[in-house]
Amino acid sequence: MKKIIRNFLISHVVIILLMLIYFKEMTLLSYINASFIIGGVLTFLGLVSFIFSTGFFDVFTVSMRKVVTSKHRMDDMMAMRKPSEIFSGNVSPMLGSGALILIAMGIGLLLFYI
């Protein structure tokens, strides 16, 4: 839970910097736009990391390596790691903070239209 809150606060610092540098104004609309970008990127990267870490693409990757690799390099191919071994970290802080940012963006969007 502490990592989610820490990531959430760091992301809001990035959102404020994005508002000042890119949008050049501190309005509710620029907050909504910046938080949508940051929250969407965090959520997308968290979901992609989660899908790779579950081993969903392992069979496809190993099959494509067997098709593309020549017979005399088959030992090198078998020594290569699977994608699920590369993405073995904890993705819940990234997903949690991305979801919180998108919820905050939704609240800001409701306030903008009220």
Phi and psi in radians as a Rosetta constraint file:
Dihedral C 1 N 2 CA 2 C 2 CIRCULARHARMONIC -1.159 0.35
Dihedral N 2 CA 2 C 2 N 3 CIRCULARHARMONIC -0.622 0.35
Dihedral C 2 N 3 CA 3 C 3 CIRCULARHARMONIC -1.177 0.35
Dihedral N 3 CA 3 C 3 N 4 CIRCULARHARMONIC -0.640 0.35
Dihedral C 3 N 4 CA 4 C 4 CIRCULARHARMONIC -1.133 0.35
Dihedral N 4 CA 4 C 4 N 5 CIRCULARHARMONIC -0.792 0.35
Dihedral C 4 N 5 CA 5 C 5 CIRCULARHARMONIC -1.147 0.35
Dihedral N 5 CA 5 C 5 N 6 CIRCULARHARMONIC -0.723 0.35
Dihedral C 5 N 6 CA 6 C 6 CIRCULARHARMONIC -1.087 0.35
Dihedral N 6 CA 6 C 6 N 7 CIRCULARHARMONIC -0.800 0.35
Dihedral C 6 N 7 CA 7 C 7 CIRCULARHARMONIC -1.104 0.35
Dihedral N 7 CA 7 C 7 N 8 CIRCULARHARMONIC -0.644 0.35
Dihedral C 7 N 8 CA 8 C 8 CIRCULARHARMONIC -1.102 0.35
Dihedral N 8 CA 8 C 8 N 9 CIRCULARHARMONIC -0.772 0.35
Dihedral C 8 N 9 CA 9 C 9 CIRCULARHARMONIC -1.213 0.35
Dihedral N 9 CA 9 C 9 N 10 CIRCULARHARMONIC -0.717 0.35
Dihedral C 9 N 10 CA 10 C 10 CIRCULARHARMONIC -1.110 0.35
Dihedral N 10 CA 10 C 10 N 11 CIRCULARHARMONIC -0.685 0.35
Dihedral C 10 N 11 CA 11 C 11 CIRCULARHARMONIC -1.142 0.35
Dihedral N 11 CA 11 C 11 N 12 CIRCULARHARMONIC -0.609 0.35
Dihedral C 11 N 12 CA 12 C 12 CIRCULARHARMONIC -1.248 0.35
Dihedral N 12 CA 12 C 12 N 13 CIRCULARHARMONIC -0.531 0.35
Dihedral C 12 N 13 CA 13 C 13 CIRCULARHARMONIC -1.129 0.35
Dihedral N 13 CA 13 C 13 N 14 CIRCULARHARMONIC -0.733 0.35
Dihedral C 13 N 14 CA 14 C 14 CIRCULARHARMONIC -1.133 0.35
Dihedral N 14 CA 14 C 14 N 15 CIRCULARHARMONIC -0.660 0.35
Dihedral C 14 N 15 CA 15 C 15 CIRCULARHARMONIC -1.104 0.35
Dihedral N 15 CA 15 C 15 N 16 CIRCULARHARMONIC -0.758 0.35
Dihedral C 15 N 16 CA 16 C 16 CIRCULARHARMONIC -1.131 0.35
Dihedral N 16 CA 16 C 16 N 17 CIRCULARHARMONIC -0.732 0.35
Dihedral C 16 N 17 CA 17 C 17 CIRCULARHARMONIC -1.112 0.35
Dihedral N 17 CA 17 C 17 N 18 CIRCULARHARMONIC -0.700 0.35
Dihedral C 17 N 18 CA 18 C 18 CIRCULARHARMONIC -1.120 0.35
Dihedral N 18 CA 18 C 18 N 19 CIRCULARHARMONIC -0.671 0.35
Dihedral C 18 N 19 CA 19 C 19 CIRCULARHARMONIC -1.118 0.35
Dihedral N 19 CA 19 C 19 N 20 CIRCULARHARMONIC -0.720 0.35
Dihedral C 19 N 20 CA 20 C 20 CIRCULARHARMONIC -1.313 0.35
Dihedral N 20 CA 20 C 20 N 21 CIRCULARHARMONIC -0.688 0.35
Dihedral C 20 N 21 CA 21 C 21 CIRCULARHARMONIC -1.444 0.35
Dihedral N 21 CA 21 C 21 N 22 CIRCULARHARMONIC -0.862 0.35
Dihedral C 21 N 22 CA 22 C 22 CIRCULARHARMONIC -1.512 0.35
Dihedral N 22 CA 22 C 22 N 23 CIRCULARHARMONIC -0.886 0.35
Dihedral C 22 N 23 CA 23 C 23 CIRCULARHARMONIC -1.485 0.35
Dihedral N 23 CA 23 C 23 N 24 CIRCULARHARMONIC -0.353 0.35
Dihedral C 23 N 24 CA 24 C 24 CIRCULARHARMONIC 1.035 0.35
Dihedral N 24 CA 24 C 24 N 25 CIRCULARHARMONIC 0.477 0.35
Dihedral C 24 N 25 CA 25 C 25 CIRCULARHARMONIC -2.765 0.35
Dihedral N 25 CA 25 C 25 N 26 CIRCULARHARMONIC 2.684 0.35
Dihedral C 25 N 26 CA 26 C 26 CIRCULARHARMONIC -1.946 0.35
Dihedral N 26 CA 26 C 26 N 27 CIRCULARHARMONIC 1.376 0.35
Dihedral C 26 N 27 CA 27 C 27 CIRCULARHARMONIC -2.100 0.35
Dihedral N 27 CA 27 C 27 N 28 CIRCULARHARMONIC 2.941 0.35
Dihedral C 27 N 28 CA 28 C 28 CIRCULARHARMONIC -1.145 0.35
Dihedral N 28 CA 28 C 28 N 29 CIRCULARHARMONIC -0.630 0.35
Dihedral C 28 N 29 CA 29 C 29 CIRCULARHARMONIC -1.154 0.35
Dihedral N 29 CA 29 C 29 N 30 CIRCULARHARMONIC -0.708 0.35
Dihedral C 29 N 30 CA 30 C 30 CIRCULARHARMONIC -1.203 0.35
Dihedral N 30 CA 30 C 30 N 31 CIRCULARHARMONIC -0.575 0.35
Dihedral C 30 N 31 CA 31 C 31 CIRCULARHARMONIC -1.131 0.35
Dihedral N 31 CA 31 C 31 N 32 CIRCULARHARMONIC -0.752 0.35
Dihedral C 31 N 32 CA 32 C 32 CIRCULARHARMONIC -1.071 0.35
Dihedral N 32 CA 32 C 32 N 33 CIRCULARHARMONIC -0.797 0.35
Dihedral C 32 N 33 CA 33 C 33 CIRCULARHARMONIC -1.137 0.35
Dihedral N 33 CA 33 C 33 N 34 CIRCULARHARMONIC -0.800 0.35
Dihedral C 33 N 34 CA 34 C 34 CIRCULARHARMONIC -1.180 0.35
Dihedral N 34 CA 34 C 34 N 35 CIRCULARHARMONIC -0.716 0.35
Dihedral C 34 N 35 CA 35 C 35 CIRCULARHARMONIC -1.226 0.35
Dihedral N 35 CA 35 C 35 N 36 CIRCULARHARMONIC -0.516 0.35
Dihedral C 35 N 36 CA 36 C 36 CIRCULARHARMONIC -1.140 0.35
Dihedral N 36 CA 36 C 36 N 37 CIRCULARHARMONIC -0.743 0.35
Dihedral C 36 N 37 CA 37 C 37 CIRCULARHARMONIC -1.128 0.35
Dihedral N 37 CA 37 C 37 N 38 CIRCULARHARMONIC -0.905 0.35
Dihedral C 37 N 38 CA 38 C 38 CIRCULARHARMONIC -1.179 0.35
Dihedral N 38 CA 38 C 38 N 39 CIRCULARHARMONIC -0.797 0.35
Dihedral C 38 N 39 CA 39 C 39 CIRCULARHARMONIC -1.121 0.35
Dihedral N 39 CA 39 C 39 N 40 CIRCULARHARMONIC -0.693 0.35
Dihedral C 39 N 40 CA 40 C 40 CIRCULARHARMONIC -1.145 0.35
Dihedral N 40 CA 40 C 40 N 41 CIRCULARHARMONIC -0.728 0.35
Dihedral C 40 N 41 CA 41 C 41 CIRCULARHARMONIC -1.140 0.35
Dihedral N 41 CA 41 C 41 N 42 CIRCULARHARMONIC -0.794 0.35
Dihedral C 41 N 42 CA 42 C 42 CIRCULARHARMONIC -1.086 0.35
Dihedral N 42 CA 42 C 42 N 43 CIRCULARHARMONIC -0.771 0.35
Dihedral C 42 N 43 CA 43 C 43 CIRCULARHARMONIC -1.157 0.35
Dihedral N 43 CA 43 C 43 N 44 CIRCULARHARMONIC -0.730 0.35
Dihedral C 43 N 44 CA 44 C 44 CIRCULARHARMONIC -1.100 0.35
Dihedral N 44 CA 44 C 44 N 45 CIRCULARHARMONIC -0.830 0.35
Dihedral C 44 N 45 CA 45 C 45 CIRCULARHARMONIC -1.129 0.35
Dihedral N 45 CA 45 C 45 N 46 CIRCULARHARMONIC -0.650 0.35
Dihedral C 45 N 46 CA 46 C 46 CIRCULARHARMONIC -1.136 0.35
Dihedral N 46 CA 46 C 46 N 47 CIRCULARHARMONIC -0.725 0.35
Dihedral C 46 N 47 CA 47 C 47 CIRCULARHARMONIC -1.189 0.35
Dihedral N 47 CA 47 C 47 N 48 CIRCULARHARMONIC -0.705 0.35
Dihedral C 47 N 48 CA 48 C 48 CIRCULARHARMONIC -1.119 0.35
Dihedral N 48 CA 48 C 48 N 49 CIRCULARHARMONIC -0.763 0.35
Dihedral C 48 N 49 CA 49 C 49 CIRCULARHARMONIC -1.099 0.35
Dihedral N 49 CA 49 C 49 N 50 CIRCULARHARMONIC -0.673 0.35
Dihedral C 49 N 50 CA 50 C 50 CIRCULARHARMONIC -1.139 0.35
Dihedral N 50 CA 50 C 50 N 51 CIRCULARHARMONIC -0.754 0.35
Dihedral C 50 N 51 CA 51 C 51 CIRCULARHARMONIC -1.128 0.35
Dihedral N 51 CA 51 C 51 N 52 CIRCULARHARMONIC -0.738 0.35
Dihedral C 51 N 52 CA 52 C 52 CIRCULARHARMONIC -1.176 0.35
Dihedral N 52 CA 52 C 52 N 53 CIRCULARHARMONIC -0.643 0.35
Dihedral C 52 N 53 CA 53 C 53 CIRCULARHARMONIC -1.265 0.35
Dihedral N 53 CA 53 C 53 N 54 CIRCULARHARMONIC -0.350 0.35
Dihedral C 53 N 54 CA 54 C 54 CIRCULARHARMONIC -1.371 0.35
Dihedral N 54 CA 54 C 54 N 55 CIRCULARHARMONIC -0.230 0.35
Dihedral C 54 N 55 CA 55 C 55 CIRCULARHARMONIC 1.574 0.35
Dihedral N 55 CA 55 C 55 N 56 CIRCULARHARMONIC 0.301 0.35
Dihedral C 55 N 56 CA 56 C 56 CIRCULARHARMONIC -1.109 0.35
Dihedral N 56 CA 56 C 56 N 57 CIRCULARHARMONIC -0.656 0.35
Dihedral C 56 N 57 CA 57 C 57 CIRCULARHARMONIC -1.694 0.35
Dihedral N 57 CA 57 C 57 N 58 CIRCULARHARMONIC 0.081 0.35
Dihedral C 57 N 58 CA 58 C 58 CIRCULARHARMONIC -1.102 0.35
Dihedral N 58 CA 58 C 58 N 59 CIRCULARHARMONIC -0.802 0.35
Dihedral C 58 N 59 CA 59 C 59 CIRCULARHARMONIC -1.121 0.35
Dihedral N 59 CA 59 C 59 N 60 CIRCULARHARMONIC -0.770 0.35
Dihedral C 59 N 60 CA 60 C 60 CIRCULARHARMONIC -1.094 0.35
Dihedral N 60 CA 60 C 60 N 61 CIRCULARHARMONIC -0.775 0.35
Dihedral C 60 N 61 CA 61 C 61 CIRCULARHARMONIC -1.128 0.35
Dihedral N 61 CA 61 C 61 N 62 CIRCULARHARMONIC -0.792 0.35
Dihedral C 61 N 62 CA 62 C 62 CIRCULARHARMONIC -1.127 0.35
Dihedral N 62 CA 62 C 62 N 63 CIRCULARHARMONIC -0.694 0.35
Dihedral C 62 N 63 CA 63 C 63 CIRCULARHARMONIC -1.127 0.35
Dihedral N 63 CA 63 C 63 N 64 CIRCULARHARMONIC -0.758 0.35
Dihedral C 63 N 64 CA 64 C 64 CIRCULARHARMONIC -1.169 0.35
Dihedral N 64 CA 64 C 64 N 65 CIRCULARHARMONIC -0.627 0.35
Dihedral C 64 N 65 CA 65 C 65 CIRCULARHARMONIC -1.118 0.35
Dihedral N 65 CA 65 C 65 N 66 CIRCULARHARMONIC -0.677 0.35
Dihedral C 65 N 66 CA 66 C 66 CIRCULARHARMONIC -1.167 0.35
Dihedral N 66 CA 66 C 66 N 67 CIRCULARHARMONIC -0.634 0.35
Dihedral C 66 N 67 CA 67 C 67 CIRCULARHARMONIC -1.273 0.35
Dihedral N 67 CA 67 C 67 N 68 CIRCULARHARMONIC -0.736 0.35
Dihedral C 67 N 68 CA 68 C 68 CIRCULARHARMONIC -1.415 0.35
Dihedral N 68 CA 68 C 68 N 69 CIRCULARHARMONIC -0.574 0.35
Dihedral C 68 N 69 CA 69 C 69 CIRCULARHARMONIC -1.389 0.35
Dihedral N 69 CA 69 C 69 N 70 CIRCULARHARMONIC 2.458 0.35
Dihedral C 69 N 70 CA 70 C 70 CIRCULARHARMONIC -1.331 0.35
Dihedral N 70 CA 70 C 70 N 71 CIRCULARHARMONIC 2.898 0.35
Dihedral C 70 N 71 CA 71 C 71 CIRCULARHARMONIC -1.119 0.35
Dihedral N 71 CA 71 C 71 N 72 CIRCULARHARMONIC -0.665 0.35
Dihedral C 71 N 72 CA 72 C 72 CIRCULARHARMONIC -1.340 0.35
Dihedral N 72 CA 72 C 72 N 73 CIRCULARHARMONIC -0.151 0.35
Dihedral C 72 N 73 CA 73 C 73 CIRCULARHARMONIC -1.922 0.35
Dihedral N 73 CA 73 C 73 N 74 CIRCULARHARMONIC 0.281 0.35
Dihedral C 73 N 74 CA 74 C 74 CIRCULARHARMONIC -1.124 0.35
Dihedral N 74 CA 74 C 74 N 75 CIRCULARHARMONIC -0.600 0.35
Dihedral C 74 N 75 CA 75 C 75 CIRCULARHARMONIC -1.142 0.35
Dihedral N 75 CA 75 C 75 N 76 CIRCULARHARMONIC -0.680 0.35
Dihedral C 75 N 76 CA 76 C 76 CIRCULARHARMONIC -1.124 0.35
Dihedral N 76 CA 76 C 76 N 77 CIRCULARHARMONIC -0.668 0.35
Dihedral C 76 N 77 CA 77 C 77 CIRCULARHARMONIC -1.156 0.35
Dihedral N 77 CA 77 C 77 N 78 CIRCULARHARMONIC -0.697 0.35
Dihedral C 77 N 78 CA 78 C 78 CIRCULARHARMONIC -1.211 0.35
Dihedral N 78 CA 78 C 78 N 79 CIRCULARHARMONIC -0.392 0.35
Dihedral C 78 N 79 CA 79 C 79 CIRCULARHARMONIC -1.410 0.35
Dihedral N 79 CA 79 C 79 N 80 CIRCULARHARMONIC -0.239 0.35
Dihedral C 79 N 80 CA 80 C 80 CIRCULARHARMONIC -1.249 0.35
Dihedral N 80 CA 80 C 80 N 81 CIRCULARHARMONIC 2.540 0.35
Dihedral C 80 N 81 CA 81 C 81 CIRCULARHARMONIC -1.357 0.35
Dihedral N 81 CA 81 C 81 N 82 CIRCULARHARMONIC 2.691 0.35
Dihedral C 81 N 82 CA 82 C 82 CIRCULARHARMONIC -1.446 0.35
Dihedral N 82 CA 82 C 82 N 83 CIRCULARHARMONIC 2.751 0.35
Dihedral C 82 N 83 CA 83 C 83 CIRCULARHARMONIC -1.041 0.35
Dihedral N 83 CA 83 C 83 N 84 CIRCULARHARMONIC -0.559 0.35
Dihedral C 83 N 84 CA 84 C 84 CIRCULARHARMONIC -1.202 0.35
Dihedral N 84 CA 84 C 84 N 85 CIRCULARHARMONIC -0.405 0.35
Dihedral C 84 N 85 CA 85 C 85 CIRCULARHARMONIC -1.394 0.35
Dihedral N 85 CA 85 C 85 N 86 CIRCULARHARMONIC -0.427 0.35
Dihedral C 85 N 86 CA 86 C 86 CIRCULARHARMONIC -1.381 0.35
Dihedral N 86 CA 86 C 86 N 87 CIRCULARHARMONIC -0.769 0.35
Dihedral C 86 N 87 CA 87 C 87 CIRCULARHARMONIC -1.690 0.35
Dihedral N 87 CA 87 C 87 N 88 CIRCULARHARMONIC 1.163 0.35
Dihedral C 87 N 88 CA 88 C 88 CIRCULARHARMONIC -1.837 0.35
Dihedral N 88 CA 88 C 88 N 89 CIRCULARHARMONIC 0.198 0.35
Dihedral C 88 N 89 CA 89 C 89 CIRCULARHARMONIC -1.402 0.35
Dihedral N 89 CA 89 C 89 N 90 CIRCULARHARMONIC 3.085 0.35
Dihedral C 89 N 90 CA 90 C 90 CIRCULARHARMONIC -1.514 0.35
Dihedral N 90 CA 90 C 90 N 91 CIRCULARHARMONIC 2.058 0.35
Dihedral C 90 N 91 CA 91 C 91 CIRCULARHARMONIC -1.738 0.35
Dihedral N 91 CA 91 C 91 N 92 CIRCULARHARMONIC -0.060 0.35
Dihedral C 91 N 92 CA 92 C 92 CIRCULARHARMONIC -1.141 0.35
Dihedral N 92 CA 92 C 92 N 93 CIRCULARHARMONIC -0.615 0.35
Dihedral C 92 N 93 CA 93 C 93 CIRCULARHARMONIC -1.105 0.35
Dihedral N 93 CA 93 C 93 N 94 CIRCULARHARMONIC -0.651 0.35
Dihedral C 93 N 94 CA 94 C 94 CIRCULARHARMONIC -1.197 0.35
Dihedral N 94 CA 94 C 94 N 95 CIRCULARHARMONIC -0.764 0.35
Dihedral C 94 N 95 CA 95 C 95 CIRCULARHARMONIC -1.154 0.35
Dihedral N 95 CA 95 C 95 N 96 CIRCULARHARMONIC -0.720 0.35
Dihedral C 95 N 96 CA 96 C 96 CIRCULARHARMONIC -1.136 0.35
Dihedral N 96 CA 96 C 96 N 97 CIRCULARHARMONIC -0.799 0.35
Dihedral C 96 N 97 CA 97 C 97 CIRCULARHARMONIC -1.214 0.35
Dihedral N 97 CA 97 C 97 N 98 CIRCULARHARMONIC -0.621 0.35
Dihedral C 97 N 98 CA 98 C 98 CIRCULARHARMONIC -1.113 0.35
Dihedral N 98 CA 98 C 98 N 99 CIRCULARHARMONIC -0.715 0.35
Dihedral C 98 N 99 CA 99 C 99 CIRCULARHARMONIC -1.162 0.35
Dihedral N 99 CA 99 C 99 N 100 CIRCULARHARMONIC -0.707 0.35
Dihedral C 99 N 100 CA 100 C 100 CIRCULARHARMONIC -1.113 0.35
Dihedral N 100 CA 100 C 100 N 101 CIRCULARHARMONIC -0.686 0.35
Dihedral C 100 N 101 CA 101 C 101 CIRCULARHARMONIC -1.150 0.35
Dihedral N 101 CA 101 C 101 N 102 CIRCULARHARMONIC -0.715 0.35
Dihedral C 101 N 102 CA 102 C 102 CIRCULARHARMONIC -1.176 0.35
Dihedral N 102 CA 102 C 102 N 103 CIRCULARHARMONIC -0.575 0.35
Dihedral C 102 N 103 CA 103 C 103 CIRCULARHARMONIC -1.169 0.35
Dihedral N 103 CA 103 C 103 N 104 CIRCULARHARMONIC -0.743 0.35
Dihedral C 103 N 104 CA 104 C 104 CIRCULARHARMONIC -1.112 0.35
Dihedral N 104 CA 104 C 104 N 105 CIRCULARHARMONIC -0.645 0.35
Dihedral C 104 N 105 CA 105 C 105 CIRCULARHARMONIC -1.122 0.35
Dihedral N 105 CA 105 C 105 N 106 CIRCULARHARMONIC -0.718 0.35
Dihedral C 105 N 106 CA 106 C 106 CIRCULARHARMONIC -1.112 0.35
Dihedral N 106 CA 106 C 106 N 107 CIRCULARHARMONIC -0.696 0.35
Dihedral C 106 N 107 CA 107 C 107 CIRCULARHARMONIC -1.124 0.35
Dihedral N 107 CA 107 C 107 N 108 CIRCULARHARMONIC -0.739 0.35
Dihedral C 107 N 108 CA 108 C 108 CIRCULARHARMONIC -1.095 0.35
Dihedral N 108 CA 108 C 108 N 109 CIRCULARHARMONIC -0.647 0.35
Dihedral C 108 N 109 CA 109 C 109 CIRCULARHARMONIC -1.164 0.35
Dihedral N 109 CA 109 C 109 N 110 CIRCULARHARMONIC -0.697 0.35
Dihedral C 109 N 110 CA 110 C 110 CIRCULARHARMONIC -1.114 0.35
Dihedral N 110 CA 110 C 110 N 111 CIRCULARHARMONIC -0.720 0.35
Dihedral C 110 N 111 CA 111 C 111 CIRCULARHARMONIC -1.151 0.35
Dihedral N 111 CA 111 C 111 N 112 CIRCULARHARMONIC -0.580 0.35
Dihedral C 111 N 112 CA 112 C 112 CIRCULARHARMONIC -1.175 0.35
Dihedral N 112 CA 112 C 112 N 113 CIRCULARHARMONIC -0.642 0.35
Dihedral C 112 N 113 CA 113 C 113 CIRCULARHARMONIC -1.604 0.35
Dihedral N 113 CA 113 C 113 N 114 CIRCULARHARMONIC -0.066 0.35
